[in-house]
Amino acid sequence: RSQNWQAQAVQYARMATIQPGKPVEHTFVGLPFADYAIKLFQDENSNELLDLSDTGLPLEPFAFSRAESQKKRVVHLKDAIIRFDMASQNVVLDLVKIKNP
């Protein structure tokens, strides 16, 4: 509901190592069934933030839980929601880097 949902989010995982050209997998253990939005980014400068341009566009590779939400300048919570309601569920995210943000 809030446009500031990303700042208010609860962090369930943090990864530090990515090998270029190789997929990264993460398993969430004990995650309750619910609606979630996933934000993933490659922290190229290790400041633990998704750096944004002056116009609010990501400067680092990023992904949201629903790929179509990545095409929008402002991602609203409703656009990134996925329902986690099975004991085993896979979500595939592909990082995108905006050219000339």
Backbone as ProteinMPNN parsed JSONL, in Angstrom:
{"seq_chain_A": "RSQNWQAQAVQYARMATIQPGKPVEHTFVGLPFADYAIKLFQDENSNELLDLSDTGLPLEPFAFSRAESQKKRVVHLKDAIIRFDMASQNVVLDLVKIKNP", "coords_chain_A": {"N_chain_A": [[0.805, -1.193, 0.0], [1.887, 1.239, 0.771], [3.978, 3.656, -0.837], [6.532, 3.633, -0.036], [7.336, 1.084, 0.532], [9.611, -0.517, 0.174], [11.581, 0.518, 1.842], [10.459, -0.028, 4.276], [10.511, -2.721, 4.518], [10.948, -6.098, 5.759], [13.916, -7.777, 6.195], [14.838, -10.883, 5.016], [16.967, -12.319, 4.067], [20.453, -12.188, 3.172], [22.963, -11.959, 0.826], [26.384, -12.278, -0.066], [28.226, -13.121, -1.94], [28.675, -13.463, -5.349], [29.133, -15.242, -8.275], [30.225, -14.301, -11.371], [28.247, -14.956, -14.231], [27.179, -17.304, -13.26], [24.314, -18.979, -11.938], [22.587, -17.985, -8.942], [21.429, -19.46, -6.03], [19.036, -19.494, -3.409], [17.733, -20.685, -0.389], [14.928, -20.276, 1.552], [14.296, -20.974, 4.825], [11.749, -22.049, 6.938], [10.001, -19.999, 6.326], [6.992, -18.317, 6.651], [3.795, -19.129, 5.141], [2.546, -16.725, 2.992], [1.981, -13.482, 1.452], [4.553, -12.044, -0.478], [7.088, -9.69, -1.457], [9.877, -9.583, -3.48], [13.051, -8.157, -3.533], [16.012, -7.864, -5.24], [19.419, -7.154, -5.566], [22.587, -6.345, -7.022], [25.184, -5.375, -5.21], [27.321, -3.323, -6.168], [29.186, -1.505, -5.145], [29.463, -2.154, -2.511], [28.011, -0.847, -0.43], [25.737, -1.626, 0.817], [23.296, -0.736, -0.128], [20.798, -0.148, -2.639], [21.845, 1.73, -5.087], [20.662, 4.776, -6.452], [19.86, 6.819, -9.304], [19.74, 10.419, -9.872], [17.191, 10.725, -10.798], [15.862, 8.64, -9.69], [16.218, 6.074, -10.703], [17.558, 2.736, -10.679], [21.072, 2.32, -10.275], [22.59, 0.1, -10.134], [22.714, -3.433, -10.953], [19.517, -5.046, -10.72], [16.52, -6.72, -9.489], [13.04, -7.505, -9.265], [10.368, -9.346, -7.687], [8.351, -9.853, -9.554], [8.757, -9.775, -12.854], [7.653, -7.926, -14.682], [7.301, -5.673, -13.14], [9.752, -4.444, -13.066], [9.952, -2.781, -15.205], [8.869, -0.399, -14.616], [9.119, 2.961, -13.415], [8.579, 3.638, -10.753], [8.122, 1.221, -8.381], [5.387, -0.28, -7.118], [4.078, -1.897, -4.201], [1.949, -3.724, -4.751], [2.535, -4.441, -7.34], [4.694, -6.114, -7.208], [4.127, -8.303, -5.669], [4.161, -11.716, -4.715], [2.654, -14.87, -4.108], [3.394, -17.015, -1.539], [2.692, -20.172, -1.011], [3.112, -22.881, -0.926], [4.852, -25.855, 0.083], [7.251, -26.211, -1.262], [8.667, -24.037, -3.462], [9.679, -22.307, -6.349], [11.264, -19.324, -7.361], [12.33, -17.41, -9.975], [14.686, -14.978, -10.637], [15.928, -12.462, -12.698], [18.663, -10.402, -12.972], [18.705, -6.965, -13.913], [20.253, -4.331, -15.619], [20.012, -0.938, -15.937], [20.591, 0.998, -18.746], [22.231, 4.06, -19.062], [20.857, 5.595, -16.859]], "CA_chain_A": [[0.0, 0.0, 0.0], [2.755, 2.407, 0.851], [4.982, 3.792, -1.888], [7.827, 3.465, 0.603], [7.337, -0.293, 1.04], [10.948, -1.109, 0.159], [12.301, 0.995, 3.03], [9.81, -0.59, 5.45], [10.517, -4.179, 4.381], [11.709, -6.956, 6.658], [14.94, -8.492, 5.423], [14.926, -12.295, 5.381], [18.232, -12.923, 3.633], [21.488, -11.321, 2.615], [24.035, -12.755, 0.22], [27.507, -11.409, -0.362], [29.103, -13.63, -2.987], [28.084, -13.823, -6.634], [30.13, -15.572, -9.277], [29.718, -13.859, -12.674], [27.846, -15.97, -15.192], [26.619, -18.495, -12.621], [23.09, -18.682, -11.187], [22.668, -17.981, -7.489], [20.232, -20.027, -5.421], [18.897, -19.274, -1.972], [16.588, -21.374, 0.192], [14.393, -19.683, 2.77], [13.838, -22.026, 5.719], [10.82, -21.589, 7.963], [9.273, -18.807, 5.879], [5.558, -18.586, 6.743], [2.985, -18.901, 3.948], [2.027, -15.347, 2.962], [2.337, -12.713, 0.258], [5.865, -11.427, -0.341], [7.716, -9.012, -2.588], [11.319, -9.816, -3.401], [13.942, -7.214, -4.201], [17.362, -8.408, -5.314], [20.323, -6.28, -6.31], [24.025, -6.596, -6.92], [25.767, -4.209, -4.551], [28.619, -3.188, -6.836], [30.135, -0.707, -4.37], [29.459, -2.689, -1.133], [27.476, 0.082, 0.567], [24.536, -2.268, 1.326], [22.137, -0.002, -0.633], [20.596, -0.093, -4.079], [22.102, 3.118, -5.441], [19.717, 5.319, -7.425], [20.244, 8.051, -10.0], [19.0, 11.603, -9.419], [15.791, 10.569, -11.211], [15.299, 7.515, -8.963], [16.421, 4.798, -11.38], [18.681, 1.982, -10.115], [22.378, 2.398, -10.93], [23.192, -1.222, -10.026], [21.808, -4.488, -11.417], [18.442, -5.285, -9.76], [15.365, -7.507, -9.915], [11.909, -7.606, -8.351], [9.761, -10.66, -7.758], [7.562, -9.993, -10.779], [9.62, -9.107, -13.842], [7.008, -6.769, -15.32], [7.429, -4.503, -12.268], [11.058, -3.826, -13.305], [9.846, -1.845, -16.317], [8.261, 0.828, -14.114], [10.029, 3.851, -12.691], [8.263, 3.444, -9.343], [7.541, -0.105, -8.181], [4.449, -0.325, -5.999], [4.021, -3.2, -3.57], [0.998, -4.596, -5.446], [3.138, -4.872, -8.601], [5.792, -7.052, -6.959], [3.654, -9.364, -4.764], [3.993, -13.12, -5.101], [2.066, -15.635, -3.011], [4.114, -18.209, -1.126], [1.657, -20.992, -0.392], [3.439, -24.293, -1.098], [6.039, -26.249, 0.851], [8.416, -26.015, -2.122], [8.287, -23.095, -4.514], [10.832, -21.648, -6.951], [11.091, -18.013, -7.987], [13.526, -17.095, -10.753], [14.868, -13.536, -10.832], [17.038, -12.101, -13.586], [19.122, -9.035, -12.743], [18.64, -6.032, -15.039], [20.998, -3.082, -15.4], [19.479, 0.109, -16.801], [21.628, 1.761, -19.446], [22.061, 5.513, -19.006], [19.73, 5.99, -16.02]], "C_chain_A": [[0.851, 1.261, 0.0], [3.717, 2.448, -0.327], [6.379, 3.563, -1.336], [7.997, 2.047, 1.147], [8.728, -0.899, 1.087], [11.747, -0.701, 1.39], [11.744, 0.357, 4.302], [9.897, -2.113, 5.5], [11.336, -4.867, 5.462], [12.681, -7.754, 5.803], [15.042, -9.922, 5.93], [16.265, -12.911, 5.003], [19.175, -11.86, 3.106], [22.577, -12.232, 2.066], [25.152, -11.807, -0.172], [28.324, -11.858, -1.561], [28.323, -14.05, -4.221], [29.218, -14.118, -7.588], [29.568, -15.2, -10.646], [29.408, -15.041, -13.596], [27.249, -17.223, -14.59], [25.347, -18.115, -11.863], [23.336, -18.762, -9.685], [21.351, -18.537, -6.962], [20.235, -19.715, -3.935], [17.641, -19.992, -1.505], [16.19, -20.664, 1.474], [13.827, -20.816, 3.612], [12.902, -21.415, 6.759], [10.044, -20.331, 7.59], [7.771, -19.099, 5.918], [4.851, -18.341, 5.405], [2.374, -17.511, 4.05], [2.329, -14.743, 1.606], [3.659, -12.019, 0.528], [6.207, -10.65, -1.604], [9.218, -9.192, -2.406], [12.058, -8.737, -4.174], [15.339, -7.798, -4.108], [18.212, -7.391, -6.056], [21.761, -6.691, -6.069], [24.672, -5.325, -6.41], [27.196, -4.01, -5.065], [29.643, -2.402, -6.027], [30.127, -1.061, -2.88], [28.97, -1.71, -0.076], [26.162, -0.405, 1.174], [23.251, -1.533, 0.949], [22.019, -0.206, -2.133], [20.735, 1.373, -4.461], [21.176, 3.547, -6.572], [20.272, 6.577, -8.066], [19.443, 9.217, -9.416], [17.519, 11.515, -9.781], [15.138, 9.343, -10.571], [15.448, 6.159, -9.626], [17.63, 4.07, -10.796], [19.951, 2.113, -10.955], [23.088, 1.048, -10.936], [22.204, -2.26, -10.552], [20.788, -4.836, -10.325], [17.384, -6.21, -10.357], [14.295, -7.414, -8.838], [11.194, -8.918, -8.615], [8.805, -10.86, -8.926], [8.241, -9.137, -11.832], [8.97, -7.885, -14.469], [7.103, -5.514, -14.458], [8.751, -3.771, -12.491], [10.997, -2.768, -14.406], [9.294, -0.496, -15.873], [9.281, 1.661, -13.354], [9.837, 3.719, -11.185], [7.584, 2.085, -9.216], [6.679, -0.07, -6.927], [4.387, -1.754, -5.47], [3.119, -4.163, -4.339], [1.57, -5.141, -6.751], [4.217, -5.936, -8.418], [5.379, -8.255, -6.105], [3.649, -10.733, -5.441], [3.418, -13.84, -3.883], [2.902, -16.883, -2.764], [3.119, -19.075, -0.372], [1.867, -22.493, -0.605], [4.714, -24.606, -0.325], [7.321, -26.056, 0.054], [8.005, -25.152, -3.303], [9.539, -22.4, -5.03], [10.425, -20.316, -7.55], [12.405, -17.706, -8.69], [13.563, -15.593, -10.985], [16.078, -13.312, -11.726], [17.405, -10.644, -13.342], [19.096, -8.232, -14.035], [19.492, -4.832, -14.68], [20.488, -2.074, -16.425], [20.642, 0.853, -17.441], [21.275, 3.244, -19.385], [20.865, 5.946, -18.159], [19.749, 7.471, -15.803]], "O_chain_A": [[0.55, 2.228, -0.7], [4.214, 1.412, -0.768], [7.314, 3.324, -2.099], [8.725, 1.837, 2.117], [9.005, -1.723, 1.959], [12.513, -1.504, 1.923], [12.461, 0.215, 5.292], [9.398, -2.725, 6.444], [12.285, -4.301, 6.005], [12.289, -8.34, 4.794], [15.298, -10.157, 7.111], [16.653, -13.932, 5.571], [18.761, -10.79, 2.659], [23.048, -13.147, 2.741], [24.901, -10.668, -0.565], [29.048, -11.052, -2.144], [27.423, -14.887, -4.148], [30.161, -13.335, -7.7], [28.532, -15.732, -11.044], [30.19, -15.983, -13.721], [26.848, -18.126, -15.325], [25.293, -17.065, -11.221], [24.19, -19.518, -9.223], [20.278, -18.126, -7.405], [21.282, -19.675, -3.29], [16.6, -19.913, -2.157], [17.01, -20.473, 2.371], [12.956, -21.549, 3.144], [13.218, -20.4, 7.378], [9.486, -19.668, 8.466], [7.321, -20.046, 5.273], [5.247, -17.467, 4.634], [1.763, -17.16, 5.06], [2.864, -15.409, 0.721], [3.877, -11.473, 1.61], [5.678, -10.923, -2.681], [9.757, -8.981, -1.32], [11.731, -8.443, -5.324], [15.795, -8.18, -3.03], [17.778, -6.829, -7.061], [22.099, -7.3, -5.054], [24.702, -4.313, -7.11], [28.155, -4.481, -4.454], [30.845, -2.602, -6.199], [30.722, -0.346, -2.074], [29.455, -1.731, 1.055], [25.538, 0.312, 1.957], [22.23, -1.684, 1.62], [23.02, -0.413, -2.82], [19.84, 2.173, -4.188], [20.933, 2.798, -7.518], [21.053, 7.309, -7.457], [18.573, 9.018, -8.568], [16.685, 12.158, -9.144], [13.984, 9.034, -10.871], [14.863, 5.182, -9.159], [18.625, 4.709, -10.453], [19.911, 2.028, -12.182], [24.072, 0.865, -11.653], [21.0, -2.007, -10.595], [21.139, -4.913, -9.148], [17.356, -6.45, -11.565], [14.597, -7.264, -7.654], [11.397, -9.536, -9.66], [8.489, -12.007, -9.242], [8.291, -7.914, -11.71], [9.656, -6.905, -14.76], [6.997, -4.403, -14.978], [8.866, -2.596, -12.143], [11.905, -1.945, -14.52], [9.253, 0.448, -16.663], [10.195, 1.125, -12.728], [10.807, 3.692, -10.428], [6.576, 1.831, -9.877], [7.175, 0.142, -5.82], [4.619, -2.707, -6.214], [3.5, -5.314, -4.555], [1.137, -6.193, -7.222], [4.608, -6.59, -9.385], [6.2, -9.135, -5.846], [3.198, -10.886, -6.576], [3.682, -13.444, -2.748], [3.094, -17.704, -3.661], [2.743, -18.766, 0.759], [0.929, -23.282, -0.483], [5.55, -23.729, -0.105], [8.369, -25.768, 0.631], [7.097, -25.506, -4.054], [10.371, -21.951, -4.241], [9.369, -20.197, -8.171], [13.469, -17.738, -8.072], [12.596, -15.006, -11.47], [17.131, -13.915, -11.518], [16.566, -9.755, -13.484], [19.419, -8.742, -15.108], [19.452, -4.365, -13.542], [20.528, -2.325, -17.63], [21.566, 1.286, -16.753], [20.131, 3.623, -19.636], [19.952, 6.594, -18.671], [18.878, 8.007, -15.118]]}, "name": "protein", "num_of_chains": 1, "seq": "RSQNWQAQAVQYARMATIQPGKPVEHTFVGLPFADYAIKLFQDENSNELLDLSDTGLPLEPFAFSRAESQKKRVVHLKDAIIRFDMASQNVVLDLVKIKNP"}
